[in-house]
Amino acid sequence: MLKDDIINDVDVVGHAALAKSQRFQSSFVQVIDSAVVGKNIDDANIDVLAGASKTSATFNKALSDIRKQAHEAAMDSGAAQ
């Protein structure tokens, strides 16, 4: 969740089928808040957290998508004024 471009909450939904993947996702969930909450969306980027490199890469992709959506929303609201 964003407020004034600051990440103030993270909600992680996992779809792992294998027990090993579930363990990585669980470990990732335990550390992600401290890694990004309170940071500006433009500064947030994570490396491997809790050994979950694929989860980290997917999270960074999601951050990129959120940045793009937030930028587009700001442009739309500026055009409406």
N, C-alpha and C positions, 0 to 999 in steps of 0.2 A: 504494500500500500504506500502511496506517495502523498506527501503534503509539501507544497512549495519545493518540489524536486528533491526532497529528503525522504529516504526510505524509512518508514516507521513501523513496518510489519512485513514479515515474509511468511507466505503460506506455501508449503511444499506438498505436492500430490505425487505419489510414486506409483508406478505400474510395473514394478519388478516381478518377474515370474520365478526367478531362481533365488534360492536361499542366500547365496553369496551376494547377489545384487541387492537383495533386501537389506543385508547387513551394511553394505556400503551406503545405501540410501538412509538408513537409520542413523548411521554415524554422521552423515552429511547434515541431516536435519538438526542434530544436536549442536552443530557448530556454526551453521549458516547465519543465525541471528547476530551473533557476536561479530561476524565477518562483514556484514553489510548494513545492519540497522543503525540509523543515525548518520549514514553517509549520503552525500549528494549522488543522485542517480548517474551523473556524468563521471563521478570518480569511482564508483563501485565496479569492481572487477575481481574475480577470485581466481586463484590458482587451484591446485589440487587441495581439497579439504577432506580430511579423514580418509585419504586413500581413494577417493571417488573421482577419478579424473574425468570420466565420461559424464558424470552427474554435474561436475563443475563446468564442463564445456557447455552442457545443455543449459545450465543456469545462466552463464554468460550470454548465450544466444537469447535467452528470455529477456535479460537486461537490455540487450541491444534492441529487441522488438519493443520493449516498454519505452525506451528512450525515443524511438521513432514515433510511437503513438502519442507520447506526451508532446513532442515537438509539433506534430500535425494538429493536435488538439489546441495547442497554444496559437498556432497560425490561424486556425479556423476561428477561434474566439477573437483574435485580433482583427480579422477580416470582417467580423460581424459588428464591430464597434464603429 
